[in-house]
Amino acid sequence: MRASILILFLFMCSCDAQDDARRALDDARRLAKEGDYEGALARHVWFHDHALSVRPSYYGVRLSFALSDWIQLGSKFPKALDTLRGIRDAKSSKLLAGDANRELFHDVESINEHLSESKETVNLFKRIEAANPVFARTIFDLADSALLEAREYRLARQYLGDPKERLAAAKQKFDEGMKYSKTSKSGEASRRAFESIFADEVVRLVVVLDQTEDNAAAKSVQSEALKILDHEKIRNALEP
């Protein structure tokens, strides 16, 4: 849920007014507390299916807080988890049938993360990569955490690209984030979120390089990144 942290801040700043999607999510939480688990599940499904047509800015919360609430409901109502897995499987089938849709893959990756089933993301990415490596390259940044968790370092390195270019892209996003945080209503929290996102991206980059025997490049990226942001995660990226 790396970038979704940032998107969530943008959501919180831009979606104060009630609308059908916001009401659906509020209804799901209320019904769950009241013990109407079927009703809560129905509202979660509606929010997942329709929130973006109401407001695109729900993108982040749809794949973060909403899924967290859904998982919490599932701890009391197993049907909720079965339904979520069914949605995940249907979306995965579309991707495997050739639907090269980045947002669709992001849905699957986020659901797997919340279900603690990231191995499913790895398996899906491998199958997509075998059939459509061009599309795989466009979704690697969504799959990289799952690939690293599974220690698929060589596969990750294949799609990592030029480390310097990747670091430069991360720096550009970080600089934009720092600029945004200076005018954001949640300035300090926003700044910390952007710092964490940048640090996590750098750590993944450094680990992949180090684990594929390119230690010199790993140290170089770490050194350059520390000039941008002196962060504990980056400092410790090459620790055992």
C-alpha positions as CSV (number, residue, x, y, z in Angstrom):
1,M,0.0,0.0,0.0
2,R,2.9,2.3,-0.7
3,A,1.5,5.0,-3.0
4,S,-2.0,4.5,-1.6
5,I,-0.8,6.3,1.6
6,L,-0.3,9.4,-0.5
7,I,-3.5,9.0,-2.4
8,L,-5.3,8.6,0.8
9,F,-4.1,12.0,2.0
10,L,-5.3,13.5,-1.3
11,F,-8.6,11.8,-0.8
12,M,-9.0,13.1,2.8
13,C,-8.4,16.6,1.6
14,S,-10.7,16.6,-1.3
15,C,-13.7,14.4,-0.3
16,D,-15.3,16.1,2.7
17,A,-18.8,16.1,1.3
18,Q,-21.1,13.1,1.5
19,D,-22.0,11.3,-1.6
20,D,-23.4,7.8,-2.5
21,A,-20.0,6.1,-2.3
22,R,-19.1,7.7,1.1
23,R,-22.5,6.7,2.4
24,A,-22.0,3.2,1.2
25,L,-18.7,2.9,3.1
26,D,-20.2,4.5,6.2
27,D,-23.2,2.1,5.9
28,A,-20.9,-0.9,5.7
29,R,-19.1,0.1,8.9
30,R,-22.4,0.9,10.8
31,L,-24.1,-2.3,9.7
32,A,-21.1,-4.4,10.7
33,K,-21.2,-2.8,14.2
34,E,-24.9,-3.6,14.4
35,G,-24.3,-7.2,13.4
36,D,-26.0,-7.0,10.0
37,Y,-23.1,-8.7,8.3
38,E,-24.9,-9.5,5.0
39,G,-25.9,-5.9,4.7
40,A,-22.4,-4.7,5.5
41,L,-21.0,-7.0,2.8
42,A,-23.5,-5.8,0.2
43,R,-22.4,-2.2,0.9
44,H,-18.7,-3.1,0.6
45,V,-19.3,-4.8,-2.7
46,W,-21.2,-1.8,-3.9
47,F,-18.5,0.6,-2.8
48,H,-15.8,-1.5,-4.5
49,D,-17.7,-1.7,-7.8
50,H,-19.0,1.9,-8.0
51,A,-16.9,4.3,-5.9
52,L,-14.7,5.3,-8.8
53,S,-17.6,6.2,-11.0
54,V,-18.8,8.6,-8.2
55,R,-15.4,10.1,-7.6
56,P,-12.0,9.0,-9.0
57,S,-10.4,10.4,-5.9
58,Y,-11.7,7.4,-4.0
59,Y,-9.0,5.3,-5.7
60,G,-6.7,5.2,-2.6
61,V,-9.3,4.7,0.1
62,R,-10.9,1.9,-2.0
63,L,-7.7,-0.1,-2.0
64,S,-6.7,0.7,1.6
65,F,-9.2,1.6,4.4
66,A,-12.2,0.0,2.6
67,L,-10.4,-3.3,2.1
68,S,-9.1,-3.2,5.7
69,D,-12.7,-2.8,6.9
70,W,-13.8,-5.7,4.6
71,I,-11.1,-8.0,6.1
72,Q,-12.3,-7.0,9.6
73,L,-15.8,-8.0,8.6
74,G,-14.5,-11.3,7.3
75,S,-13.0,-12.1,10.7
76,K,-16.6,-12.3,12.0
77,F,-18.3,-13.3,8.7
78,P,-16.3,-15.8,6.6
79,K,-18.6,-15.3,3.6
80,A,-17.1,-11.8,3.3
81,L,-13.7,-13.2,2.7
82,D,-15.1,-15.8,0.2
83,T,-16.8,-13.0,-1.7
84,L,-13.6,-10.9,-1.8
85,R,-11.6,-13.9,-3.0
86,G,-14.2,-14.5,-5.7
87,I,-13.9,-10.8,-6.9
88,R,-10.1,-11.3,-6.9
89,D,-10.3,-14.5,-8.9
90,A,-12.7,-12.9,-11.4
91,K,-10.4,-10.0,-11.9
92,S,-7.3,-12.3,-12.2
93,S,-9.1,-14.3,-14.9
94,K,-9.7,-11.1,-16.9
95,L,-6.0,-10.3,-16.8
96,L,-5.0,-13.8,-17.8
97,A,-7.5,-13.6,-20.7
98,G,-5.5,-10.7,-22.1
99,D,-7.0,-7.6,-20.4
100,A,-3.9,-5.5,-20.0
101,N,-5.4,-3.1,-17.5
102,R,-3.1,-1.7,-14.9
103,E,-5.9,-0.6,-12.5
104,L,-7.3,-4.1,-12.7
105,F,-4.0,-5.6,-11.6
106,H,-3.7,-3.0,-8.8
107,D,-7.1,-4.2,-7.5
108,V,-5.9,-7.8,-7.4
109,E,-2.5,-6.9,-5.8
110,S,-4.2,-4.8,-3.1
111,I,-6.8,-7.5,-2.4
112,N,-4.0,-10.1,-2.1
113,E,-2.0,-7.8,0.2
114,H,-5.0,-7.4,2.6
115,L,-5.7,-11.1,2.5
116,S,-2.1,-11.8,3.3
117,E,-1.9,-13.8,0.0
118,S,0.8,-12.0,-1.8
119,K,2.0,-15.3,-3.3
120,E,-1.0,-15.0,-5.5
121,T,0.3,-11.7,-6.9
122,V,3.6,-13.4,-7.6
123,N,1.9,-16.3,-9.5
124,L,-0.3,-13.9,-11.4
125,F,2.6,-11.6,-12.4
126,K,4.7,-14.6,-13.6
127,R,1.8,-15.8,-15.8
128,I,1.3,-12.3,-17.2
129,E,5.0,-11.9,-17.7
130,A,5.2,-15.2,-19.7
131,A,2.3,-14.1,-22.0
132,N,2.8,-10.3,-22.2
133,P,6.2,-9.1,-21.0
134,V,5.4,-5.6,-22.3
135,F,2.4,-5.3,-20.0
136,A,4.4,-6.9,-17.2
137,R,6.9,-4.1,-17.3
138,T,4.1,-1.5,-16.8
139,I,2.8,-3.3,-13.6
140,F,6.2,-4.3,-12.1
141,D,6.0,-1.4,-9.6
142,L,2.8,-2.8,-8.3
143,A,4.1,-6.3,-8.0
144,D,7.6,-5.6,-6.7
145,S,6.9,-5.8,-3.0
146,A,5.3,-9.3,-3.5
147,L,8.2,-10.4,-5.7
148,L,10.7,-9.3,-3.0
149,E,8.7,-11.0,-0.3
150,A,8.9,-14.2,-2.3
151,R,12.6,-13.6,-2.9
152,E,12.1,-13.5,-6.7
153,Y,15.1,-11.1,-7.0
154,R,16.2,-12.2,-10.4
155,L,12.8,-11.8,-11.9
156,A,12.5,-8.3,-10.3
157,R,15.9,-7.3,-11.6
158,Q,14.8,-8.2,-15.1
159,Y,12.1,-5.5,-14.9
160,L,13.9,-3.0,-12.7
161,G,15.5,-1.1,-15.6
162,D,18.3,1.3,-15.2
163,P,18.8,1.9,-11.4
164,K,19.9,5.5,-11.9
165,E,16.8,6.3,-13.9
166,R,14.6,4.5,-11.4
167,L,16.2,6.5,-8.5
168,A,15.7,9.7,-10.5
169,A,12.0,9.0,-11.0
170,A,11.6,8.3,-7.3
171,K,13.3,11.6,-6.5
172,Q,11.0,13.5,-8.9
173,K,8.0,12.0,-7.1
174,F,9.5,12.8,-3.8
175,D,10.3,16.4,-4.7
176,E,6.7,16.8,-5.9
177,G,5.4,15.3,-2.7
178,M,7.5,17.7,-0.6
179,K,6.2,20.6,-2.5
180,Y,2.6,19.4,-2.0
181,S,3.1,18.8,1.7
182,K,4.1,22.5,2.2
183,T,0.5,23.6,1.2
184,S,-1.4,20.5,2.5
185,K,-3.8,20.8,5.4
186,S,-2.1,17.7,6.8
187,G,1.4,19.0,6.1
188,E,3.5,17.1,8.7
189,A,1.7,13.8,8.2
190,S,1.9,14.3,4.5
191,R,5.6,15.0,4.6
192,R,6.2,11.8,6.6
193,A,4.1,9.8,4.2
194,F,6.1,11.0,1.2
195,E,9.4,10.3,3.0
196,S,8.3,6.8,3.8
197,I,7.2,6.2,0.2
198,F,10.6,7.4,-1.1
199,A,12.5,5.3,1.4
200,D,10.6,2.2,0.7
201,E,11.2,2.6,-3.1
202,V,14.9,3.0,-2.5
203,V,15.1,0.0,-0.2
204,R,13.4,-2.2,-2.8
205,L,15.8,-1.0,-5.4
206,V,18.9,-1.5,-3.2
207,V,17.8,-5.0,-2.1
208,V,17.2,-6.2,-5.6
209,L,20.6,-5.0,-6.8
210,D,22.4,-6.4,-3.8
211,Q,20.6,-9.8,-4.0
212,T,21.6,-10.1,-7.7
213,E,25.3,-9.6,-7.1
214,D,25.4,-6.0,-8.1
215,N,26.6,-4.7,-4.8
216,A,28.5,-1.8,-6.2
217,A,25.3,-0.4,-7.8
218,A,23.4,-1.1,-4.6
219,K,25.8,1.0,-2.6
220,S,25.8,3.7,-5.2
221,V,22.0,4.0,-5.2
222,Q,22.0,4.0,-1.4
223,S,24.7,6.7,-1.2
224,E,22.8,8.9,-3.7
225,A,19.5,8.4,-2.0
226,L,20.9,9.4,1.4
227,K,21.9,12.7,-0.2
228,I,18.2,13.2,-1.1
229,L,16.8,12.0,2.3
230,D,18.7,10.8,5.3
231,H,16.3,8.1,6.4
232,E,16.9,5.1,8.7
233,K,15.4,2.7,6.3
234,I,17.8,3.8,3.6
235,R,20.8,3.7,5.9
236,N,20.0,0.1,6.9
237,A,19.0,-1.1,3.5
238,L,22.2,-3.3,3.2
239,E,22.1,-4.7,6.7
240,P,21.8,-8.5,6.9
